[in-house]
């Protein structure tokens, strides 16, 4: 049995009642965390800054041997999936705190 915590267009977070882990699926990424690991991961992602430069890539170190790279819009959506920020999607734009980012589809 799973409990869906949140979902967006490209991902979802759910808690597995059998293994007691929190699972994050975002695009082609898949994470499984204990409660403690999930809390640490949320704090880490919360501290990442988004930029106005939409071409800039944000590197997220998941482990000493693993990093993922997201663009600004992906990081905003990932933070929204994690419920760190609230975003509104209007047509092909993301709006965060009244600042509008044009959406670049890959």
N, CA, C and O atoms as CSV, one atom per row, in Angstrom:
chain,resi,resn,atom,element,x,y,z
A,1,UNK,N,N,0.839,-1.183,0.000
A,1,UNK,CA,C,0.000,0.000,0.000
A,1,UNK,C,C,0.883,1.244,0.000
A,1,UNK,O,O,1.841,1.334,0.768
A,2,UNK,N,N,0.557,2.194,-0.857
A,2,UNK,CA,C,1.311,3.444,-0.903
A,2,UNK,C,C,0.377,4.622,-0.636
A,2,UNK,O,O,-0.829,4.558,-0.876
A,3,UNK,N,N,0.973,5.686,-0.137
A,3,UNK,CA,C,0.258,6.932,0.078
A,3,UNK,C,C,0.951,8.001,-0.744
A,3,UNK,O,O,2.123,8.301,-0.518
A,4,UNK,N,N,0.225,8.581,-1.707
A,4,UNK,CA,C,0.793,9.635,-2.540
A,4,UNK,C,C,0.844,10.919,-1.720
A,4,UNK,O,O,-0.164,11.363,-1.171
A,5,UNK,N,N,2.038,11.505,-1.647
A,5,UNK,CA,C,2.247,12.738,-0.881
A,5,UNK,C,C,2.013,13.953,-1.771
A,5,UNK,O,O,1.376,14.925,-1.364
A,6,UNK,N,N,2.538,13.884,-2.990
A,6,UNK,CA,C,2.378,14.993,-3.937
A,6,UNK,C,C,2.706,14.495,-5.328
A,6,UNK,O,O,3.402,13.494,-5.495
A,7,UNK,N,N,2.194,15.208,-6.333
A,7,UNK,CA,C,2.583,14.905,-7.703
A,7,UNK,C,C,2.495,16.150,-8.563
A,7,UNK,O,O,1.702,17.056,-8.306
A,8,UNK,N,N,3.326,16.169,-9.585
A,8,UNK,CA,C,3.332,17.235,-10.582
A,8,UNK,C,C,3.255,16.569,-11.947
A,8,UNK,O,O,3.125,15.349,-12.051
A,9,UNK,N,N,3.338,17.376,-12.981
A,9,UNK,CA,C,3.294,16.859,-14.348
A,9,UNK,C,C,4.384,15.809,-14.583
A,9,UNK,O,O,4.154,14.825,-15.286
A,10,UNK,N,N,5.557,16.014,-14.004
A,10,UNK,CA,C,6.706,15.142,-14.272
A,10,UNK,C,C,7.155,14.278,-13.114
A,10,UNK,O,O,8.196,13.628,-13.214
A,11,UNK,N,N,6.411,14.244,-12.015
A,11,UNK,CA,C,6.887,13.448,-10.899
A,11,UNK,C,C,5.843,13.193,-9.840
A,11,UNK,O,O,4.736,13.728,-9.874
A,12,UNK,N,N,6.233,12.357,-8.899
A,12,UNK,CA,C,5.381,12.098,-7.743
A,12,UNK,C,C,6.234,11.656,-6.565
A,12,UNK,O,O,7.336,11.130,-6.727
A,13,UNK,N,N,5.690,11.886,-5.374
A,13,UNK,CA,C,6.319,11.440,-4.131
A,13,UNK,C,C,5.289,10.567,-3.429
A,13,UNK,O,O,4.117,10.924,-3.318
A,14,UNK,N,N,5.752,9.425,-2.963
A,14,UNK,CA,C,4.839,8.568,-2.224
A,14,UNK,C,C,5.570,7.844,-1.104
A,14,UNK,O,O,6.785,7.647,-1.144
A,15,UNK,N,N,4.794,7.461,-0.115
A,15,UNK,CA,C,5.308,6.734,1.048
A,15,UNK,C,C,4.821,5.301,0.930
A,15,UNK,O,O,3.626,5.060,0.758
A,16,UNK,N,N,5.742,4.350,1.021
A,16,UNK,CA,C,5.413,2.930,0.986
A,16,UNK,C,C,5.207,2.451,2.418
A,16,UNK,O,O,6.112,2.537,3.247
A,17,UNK,N,N,4.029,1.955,2.696
A,17,UNK,CA,C,3.723,1.499,4.047
A,17,UNK,C,C,4.382,0.161,4.373
A,17,UNK,O,O,4.526,-0.187,5.545
A,18,UNK,N,N,4.782,-0.588,3.356
A,18,UNK,CA,C,5.443,-1.870,3.595
A,18,UNK,C,C,6.914,-1.687,3.975
A,18,UNK,O,O,7.380,-2.254,4.963
A,19,UNK,N,N,7.644,-0.888,3.181
A,19,UNK,CA,C,9.076,-0.702,3.465
A,19,UNK,C,C,9.344,0.545,4.310
A,19,UNK,O,O,10.470,0.766,4.756
A,20,UNK,N,N,8.299,1.365,4.529
A,20,UNK,CA,C,8.392,2.580,5.334
A,20,UNK,C,C,9.393,3.589,4.762
A,20,UNK,O,O,10.006,4.353,5.507
A,21,UNK,N,N,9.550,3.586,3.451
A,21,UNK,CA,C,10.437,4.534,2.769
A,21,UNK,C,C,9.614,5.545,1.990
A,21,UNK,O,O,8.470,5.291,1.613
A,22,UNK,N,N,10.230,6.704,1.758
A,22,UNK,CA,C,9.631,7.717,0.898
A,22,UNK,C,C,10.314,7.637,-0.454
A,22,UNK,O,O,11.542,7.630,-0.537
A,23,UNK,N,N,9.527,7.576,-1.504
A,23,UNK,CA,C,10.052,7.438,-2.861
A,23,UNK,C,C,9.732,8.690,-3.666
A,23,UNK,O,O,8.617,9.211,-3.621
A,24,UNK,N,N,10.730,9.159,-4.399
A,24,UNK,CA,C,10.563,10.313,-5.276
A,24,UNK,C,C,10.841,9.856,-6.697
A,24,UNK,O,O,11.889,9.278,-6.985
A,25,UNK,N,N,9.888,10.123,-7.580
A,25,UNK,CA,C,10.083,9.888,-9.006
A,25,UNK,C,C,9.952,11.244,-9.690
A,25,UNK,O,O,8.925,11.911,-9.563
A,26,UNK,N,N,10.984,11.647,-10.411
A,26,UNK,CA,C,10.942,12.906,-11.151
A,26,UNK,C,C,11.641,12.695,-12.482
A,26,UNK,O,O,12.836,12.402,-12.533
A,27,UNK,N,N,10.880,12.847,-13.558
A,27,UNK,CA,C,11.374,12.570,-14.908
A,27,UNK,C,C,12.025,11.194,-14.915
A,27,UNK,O,O,11.343,10.207,-14.635
A,28,UNK,N,N,13.296,11.086,-15.220
A,28,UNK,CA,C,13.939,9.771,-15.246
A,28,UNK,C,C,14.726,9.483,-13.963
A,28,UNK,O,O,15.543,8.562,-13.938
A,29,UNK,N,N,14.490,10.254,-12.906
A,29,UNK,CA,C,15.181,10.061,-11.633
A,29,UNK,C,C,14.273,9.319,-10.659
A,29,UNK,O,O,13.054,9.491,-10.673
A,30,UNK,N,N,14.873,8.505,-9.829
A,30,UNK,CA,C,14.139,7.719,-8.847
A,30,UNK,C,C,14.953,7.657,-7.555
A,30,UNK,O,O,16.097,7.205,-7.570
A,31,UNK,N,N,14.383,8.103,-6.450
A,31,UNK,CA,C,15.066,8.091,-5.166
A,31,UNK,C,C,14.224,7.334,-4.145
A,31,UNK,O,O,12.995,7.365,-4.203
A,32,UNK,N,N,14.880,6.662,-3.219
A,32,UNK,CA,C,14.214,6.031,-2.078
A,32,UNK,C,C,14.956,6.465,-0.824
A,32,UNK,O,O,16.179,6.344,-0.746
A,33,UNK,N,N,14.205,6.979,0.171
A,33,UNK,CA,C,14.813,7.513,1.377
A,33,UNK,C,C,14.129,6.966,2.622
A,33,UNK,O,O,12.926,6.704,2.623
A,34,UNK,N,N,14.912,6.798,3.678
A,34,UNK,CA,C,14.334,6.600,5.001
A,34,UNK,C,C,13.789,7.964,5.432
A,34,UNK,O,O,14.048,8.966,4.765
A,35,UNK,N,N,13.049,8.014,6.521
A,35,UNK,CA,C,12.507,9.297,7.005
A,35,UNK,C,C,13.619,10.299,7.286
A,35,UNK,O,O,13.495,11.474,6.943
A,36,UNK,N,N,14.694,9.849,7.901
A,36,UNK,CA,C,15.818,10.732,8.225
A,36,UNK,C,C,16.504,11.227,6.947
A,36,UNK,O,O,16.798,12.417,6.829
A,37,UNK,N,N,16.758,10.339,6.004
A,37,UNK,CA,C,17.400,10.724,4.746
A,37,UNK,C,C,16.530,11.710,3.968
A,37,UNK,O,O,17.042,12.661,3.379
A,38,UNK,N,N,15.220,11.484,3.967
A,38,UNK,CA,C,14.289,12.366,3.260
A,38,UNK,C,C,14.335,13.772,3.845
A,38,UNK,O,O,14.346,14.756,3.106
A,39,UNK,N,N,14.360,13.863,5.155
A,39,UNK,CA,C,14.430,15.160,5.827
A,39,UNK,C,C,15.717,15.899,5.457
A,39,UNK,O,O,15.688,17.100,5.188
A,40,UNK,N,N,16.829,15.193,5.445
A,40,UNK,CA,C,18.118,15.794,5.070
A,40,UNK,C,C,18.083,16.247,3.605
A,40,UNK,O,O,18.561,17.335,3.283
A,41,UNK,N,N,17.526,15.430,2.732
A,41,UNK,CA,C,17.429,15.770,1.312
A,41,UNK,C,C,16.560,17.013,1.110
A,41,UNK,O,O,16.909,17.887,0.316
A,42,UNK,N,N,15.437,17.098,1.818
A,42,UNK,CA,C,14.576,18.286,1.725
A,42,UNK,C,C,15.321,19.547,2.136
A,42,UNK,O,O,15.214,20.578,1.471
A,43,UNK,N,N,16.073,19.473,3.226
A,43,UNK,CA,C,16.852,20.630,3.681
A,43,UNK,C,C,17.873,21.044,2.620
A,43,UNK,O,O,18.052,22.231,2.349
A,44,UNK,N,N,18.532,20.060,2.030
A,44,UNK,CA,C,19.544,20.343,1.009
A,44,UNK,C,C,18.921,21.022,-0.212
A,44,UNK,O,O,19.447,22.026,-0.693
A,45,UNK,N,N,17.823,20.492,-0.710
A,45,UNK,CA,C,17.156,21.072,-1.887
A,45,UNK,C,C,16.603,22.453,-1.556
A,45,UNK,O,O,16.635,23.348,-2.400
A,46,UNK,N,N,16.101,22.637,-0.351
A,46,UNK,CA,C,15.574,23.947,0.068
A,46,UNK,C,C,16.633,25.032,-0.015
A,46,UNK,O,O,16.329,26.180,-0.339
A,47,UNK,N,N,17.875,24.669,0.276
A,47,UNK,CA,C,18.963,25.643,0.286
A,47,UNK,C,C,19.486,25.995,-1.104
A,47,UNK,O,O,20.242,26.956,-1.247
A,48,UNK,N,N,19.101,25.240,-2.128
A,48,UNK,CA,C,19.579,25.540,-3.483
A,48,UNK,C,C,18.887,26.775,-4.016
A,48,UNK,O,O,17.674,26.930,-3.877
A,49,UNK,N,N,19.661,27.646,-4.623
A,49,UNK,CA,C,19.139,28.896,-5.176
A,49,UNK,C,C,18.724,28.704,-6.628
A,49,UNK,O,O,19.420,28.044,-7.399
A,50,UNK,N,N,17.598,29.277,-6.991
A,50,UNK,CA,C,17.232,29.342,-8.399
A,50,UNK,C,C,17.812,30.629,-8.963
A,50,UNK,O,O,18.080,31.579,-8.227
A,51,UNK,N,N,18.001,30.648,-10.260
A,51,UNK,CA,C,18.602,31.818,-10.903
A,51,UNK,C,C,17.663,32.373,-11.954
A,51,UNK,O,O,16.723,31.703,-12.382
A,52,UNK,N,N,17.925,33.593,-12.363
A,52,UNK,CA,C,17.143,34.197,-13.436
A,52,UNK,C,C,17.672,33.726,-14.792
A,52,UNK,O,O,16.927,33.707,-15.772
A,53,UNK,N,N,18.931,33.351,-14.855
A,53,UNK,CA,C,19.530,32.865,-16.094
A,53,UNK,C,C,19.007,31.459,-16.378
A,53,UNK,O,O,19.438,30.492,-15.749
A,54,UNK,N,N,18.076,31.351,-17.328
A,54,UNK,CA,C,17.423,30.076,-17.602
A,54,UNK,C,C,18.345,29.056,-18.249
A,54,UNK,O,O,18.031,27.866,-18.259
A,55,UNK,N,N,19.485,29.501,-18.793
A,55,UNK,CA,C,20.412,28.569,-19.427
A,55,UNK,C,C,21.351,27.922,-18.413
A,55,UNK,O,O,21.986,26.909,-18.703
A,56,UNK,N,N,21.433,28.506,-17.235
A,56,UNK,CA,C,22.342,27.988,-16.221
A,56,UNK,C,C,21.838,26.648,-15.696
A,56,UNK,O,O,20.642,26.456,-15.480
A,57,UNK,N,N,22.760,25.744,-15.500
A,57,UNK,CA,C,22.437,24.424,-14.962
A,57,UNK,C,C,22.752,24.414,-13.467
A,57,UNK,O,O,23.755,24.979,-13.030
A,58,UNK,N,N,21.894,23.774,-12.700
A,58,UNK,CA,C,22.094,23.652,-11.268
A,58,UNK,C,C,22.494,22.212,-10.986
A,58,UNK,O,O,21.783,21.283,-11.369
A,59,UNK,N,N,23.625,22.022,-10.321
A,59,UNK,CA,C,24.121,20.685,-10.023
A,59,UNK,C,C,23.709,20.320,-8.604
A,59,UNK,O,O,23.933,21.079,-7.661
A,60,UNK,N,N,23.110,19.157,-8.470
A,60,UNK,CA,C,22.675,18.654,-7.174
A,60,UNK,C,C,23.485,17.411,-6.859
A,60,UNK,O,O,23.402,16.408,-7.568
A,61,UNK,N,N,24.267,17.480,-5.793
A,61,UNK,CA,C,25.054,16.326,-5.363
A,61,UNK,C,C,24.157,15.437,-4.521
A,61,UNK,O,O,23.715,15.839,-3.445
A,62,UNK,N,N,23.887,14.243,-4.998
A,62,UNK,CA,C,23.060,13.299,-4.266
A,62,UNK,C,C,23.930,12.433,-3.368
A,62,UNK,O,O,23.517,12.032,-2.279
A,63,UNK,N,N,25.111,12.156,-3.828
A,63,UNK,CA,C,26.071,11.319,-3.116
A,63,UNK,C,C,27.439,11.774,-3.604
A,63,UNK,O,O,27.529,12.533,-4.569
A,64,UNK,N,N,28.499,11.322,-2.955
A,64,UNK,CA,C,29.826,11.746,-3.404
A,64,UNK,C,C,30.125,11.261,-4.817
A,64,UNK,O,O,30.973,11.835,-5.501
A,65,UNK,N,N,29.438,10.211,-5.261
A,65,UNK,CA,C,29.669,9.670,-6.599
A,65,UNK,C,C,28.525,9.929,-7.566
A,65,UNK,O,O,28.568,9.464,-8.705
A,66,UNK,N,N,27.507,10.658,-7.138
A,66,UNK,CA,C,26.337,10.863,-7.986
A,66,UNK,C,C,25.876,12.306,-7.908
A,66,UNK,O,O,25.669,12.851,-6.823
A,67,UNK,N,N,25.720,12.911,-9.063
A,67,UNK,CA,C,25.158,14.259,-9.122
A,67,UNK,C,C,24.143,14.301,-10.253
A,67,UNK,O,O,24.258,13.568,-11.235
A,68,UNK,N,N,23.154,15.164,-10.104
A,68,UNK,CA,C,22.177,15.373,-11.163
A,68,UNK,C,C,22.211,16.845,-11.550
A,68,UNK,O,O,22.535,17.709,-10.735
A,69,UNK,N,N,21.877,17.108,-12.780
A,69,UNK,CA,C,21.894,18.472,-13.283
A,69,UNK,C,C,20.493,18.842,-13.745
A,69,UNK,O,O,19.888,18.137,-14.552
A,70,UNK,N,N,19.983,19.949,-13.228
A,70,UNK,CA,C,18.668,20.453,-13.601
A,70,UNK,C,C,18.800,21.877,-14.087
A,70,UNK,O,O,19.688,22.608,-13.647
A,71,UNK,N,N,17.918,22.281,-14.996
A,71,UNK,CA,C,17.881,23.696,-15.337
A,71,UNK,C,C,16.977,24.399,-14.326
A,71,UNK,O,O,16.390,23.750,-13.459
A,72,UNK,N,N,16.867,25.689,-14.432
A,72,UNK,CA,C,16.129,26.475,-13.448
A,72,UNK,C,C,14.669,26.037,-13.338
A,72,UNK,O,O,14.156,25.865,-12.232
A,73,UNK,N,N,13.995,25.855,-14.482
A,73,UNK,CA,C,12.597,25.451,-14.457
A,73,UNK,C,C,12.426,24.074,-13.822
A,73,UNK,O,O,11.475,23.848,-13.074
A,74,UNK,N,N,13.339,23.161,-14.117
A,74,UNK,CA,C,13.270,21.828,-13.523
A,74,UNK,C,C,13.460,21.893,-12.012
A,74,UNK,O,O,12.773,21.194,-11.268
A,75,UNK,N,N,14.388,22.728,-11.560
A,75,UNK,CA,C,14.600,22.872,-10.119
A,75,UNK,C,C,13.357,23.458,-9.452
A,75,UNK,O,O,12.974,23.026,-8.365
A,76,UNK,N,N,12.727,24.440,-10.099
A,76,UNK,CA,C,11.502,25.013,-9.544
A,76,UNK,C,C,10.410,23.949,-9.437
A,76,UNK,O,O,9.730,23.849,-8.415
A,77,UNK,N,N,10.248,23.158,-10.492
A,77,UNK,CA,C,9.227,22.108,-10.457
A,77,UNK,C,C,9.566,21.044,-9.412
A,77,UNK,O,O,8.677,20.545,-8.723
A,78,UNK,N,N,10.851,20.697,-9.293
A,78,UNK,CA,C,11.286,19.708,-8.308
A,78,UNK,C,C,11.011,20.208,-6.896
A,78,UNK,O,O,10.558,19.449,-6.039
A,79,UNK,N,N,11.286,21.491,-6.655
A,79,UNK,CA,C,10.998,22.069,-5.340
A,79,UNK,C,C,9.489,22.080,-5.074
A,79,UNK,O,O,9.055,21.862,-3.943
A,80,UNK,N,N,8.704,22.332,-6.106
A,80,UNK,CA,C,7.240,22.297,-5.945
A,80,UNK,C,C,6.771,20.877,-5.645
A,80,UNK,O,O,5.882,20.676,-4.817
A,81,UNK,N,N,7.364,19.901,-6.313
A,81,UNK,CA,C,7.036,18.503,-6.043
A,81,UNK,C,C,7.321,18.156,-4.585
A,81,UNK,O,O,6.546,17.445,-3.947
A,82,UNK,N,N,8.429,18.657,-4.067
A,82,UNK,CA,C,8.821,18.405,-2.679
A,82,UNK,C,C,8.065,19.300,-1.693
A,82,UNK,O,O,8.283,19.222,-0.484
A,83,UNK,N,N,7.179,20.148,-2.213
A,83,UNK,CA,C,6.377,21.084,-1.419
A,83,UNK,C,C,7.233,22.123,-0.700
A,83,UNK,O,O,6.860,22.616,0.365
A,84,UNK,N,N,8.382,22.452,-1.288
A,84,UNK,CA,C,9.255,23.485,-0.731
A,84,UNK,C,C,8.749,24.862,-1.159
A,84,UNK,O,O,8.801,25.822,-0.390
A,85,UNK,N,N,8.265,24.940,-2.385
A,85,UNK,CA,C,7.675,26.179,-2.900
A,85,UNK,C,C,6.350,25.832,-3.568
A,85,UNK,O,O,6.075,24.670,-3.866
A,86,UNK,N,N,5.554,26.838,-3.794
A,86,UNK,CA,C,4.303,26.658,-4.527
A,86,UNK,C,C,4.440,27.383,-5.858
A,86,UNK,O,O,4.809,28.557,-5.903
A,87,UNK,N,N,4.141,26.678,-6.932
A,87,UNK,CA,C,4.196,27.313,-8.245
A,87,UNK,C,C,2.845,27.166,-8.929
A,87,UNK,O,O,2.068,26.255,-8.642
A,88,UNK,N,N,2.595,28.091,-9.839
A,88,UNK,CA,C,1.423,28.015,-10.695
A,88,UNK,C,C,1.914,27.880,-12.121
A,88,UNK,O,O,2.812,28.604,-12.552
A,89,UNK,N,N,1.322,26.954,-12.848
A,89,UNK,CA,C,1.668,26.811,-14.260
A,89,UNK,C,C,0.559,27.463,-15.057
A,89,UNK,O,O,-0.597,27.048,-14.991
A,90,UNK,N,N,0.926,28.504,-15.823
A,90,UNK,CA,C,-0.018,29.213,-16.677
A,90,UNK,C,C,0.480,29.108,-18.109
A,90,UNK,O,O,1.524,29.659,-18.456
A,91,UNK,N,N,-0.271,28.400,-18.931
A,91,UNK,CA,C,0.119,28.151,-20.317
A,91,UNK,C,C,1.514,27.544,-20.356
A,91,UNK,O,O,1.703,26.424,-19.880
A,92,UNK,N,N,2.479,28.237,-20.900
A,92,UNK,CA,C,3.843,27.708,-20.991
A,92,UNK,C,C,4.804,28.484,-20.092
A,92,UNK,O,O,5.979,28.641,-20.427
A,93,UNK,N,N,4.307,28.973,-18.945
A,93,UNK,CA,C,5.169,29.708,-18.021
A,93,UNK,C,C,5.012,29.160,-16.613
A,93,UNK,O,O,3.996,28.550,-16.280
A,94,UNK,N,N,6.014,29.382,-15.802
A,94,UNK,CA,C,5.948,29.069,-14.374
A,94,UNK,C,C,5.936,30.392,-13.632
A,94,UNK,O,O,6.717,31.289,-13.949
A,95,UNK,N,N,5.061,30.521,-12.651
A,95,UNK,CA,C,5.028,31.741,-11.860
A,95,UNK,C,C,5.367,31.404,-10.417
A,95,UNK,O,O,4.703,30.586,-9.781
A,96,UNK,N,N,6.413,32.049,-9.914
A,96,UNK,CA,C,6.852,31.832,-8.541
A,96,UNK,C,C,6.961,33.196,-7.881
A,96,UNK,O,O,7.737,34.046,-8.317
A,97,UNK,N,N,6.184,33.400,-6.835
A,97,UNK,CA,C,6.212,34.682,-6.119
A,97,UNK,C,C,6.119,35.868,-7.074
A,97,UNK,O,O,6.878,36.829,-6.951
A,98,UNK,N,N,5.208,35.803,-8.002
A,98,UNK,CA,C,4.943,36.856,-8.991
A,98,UNK,C,C,6.079,37.079,-9.983
A,98,UNK,O,O,6.054,38.063,-10.722
A,99,UNK,N,N,7.062,36.206,-10.022
A,99,UNK,CA,C,8.120,36.280,-11.030
A,99,UNK,C,C,7.838,35.195,-12.057
A,99,UNK,O,O,7.646,34.036,-11.689
A,100,UNK,N,N,7.810,35.545,-13.325
A,100,UNK,CA,C,7.418,34.602,-14.368
A,100,UNK,C,C,8.637,34.088,-15.111
A,100,UNK,O,O,9.470,34.867,-15.576
A,101,UNK,N,N,8.736,32.759,-15.218
A,101,UNK,CA,C,9.782,32.087,-15.978
A,101,UNK,C,C,9.140,31.465,-17.208
A,101,UNK,O,O,8.167,30.720,-17.095
A,102,UNK,N,N,9.689,31.772,-18.398
A,102,UNK,CA,C,9.189,31.105,-19.599
A,102,UNK,C,C,9.620,29.662,-19.570
A,102,UNK,O,O,10.756,29.345,-19.219
A,103,UNK,N,N,8.705,28.790,-19.940
A,103,UNK,CA,C,8.970,27.371,-19.903
A,103,UNK,C,C,9.627,26.923,-21.198
A,103,UNK,O,O,9.104,27.191,-22.280
A,104,UNK,N,N,10.744,26.257,-21.106
A,104,UNK,CA,C,11.471,25.724,-22.244
A,104,UNK,C,C,11.261,24.228,-22.263
A,104,UNK,O,O,11.772,23.535,-21.383
A,105,UNK,N,N,10.538,23.708,-23.218
A,105,UNK,CA,C,10.288,22.273,-23.262
A,105,UNK,C,C,11.469,21.576,-23.911
A,105,UNK,O,O,11.964,22.003,-24.954
A,106,UNK,N,N,11.924,20.475,-23.267
A,106,UNK,CA,C,13.064,19.712,-23.802
A,106,UNK,C,C,12.572,18.681,-24.769
A,106,UNK,O,O,13.371,17.932,-25.332
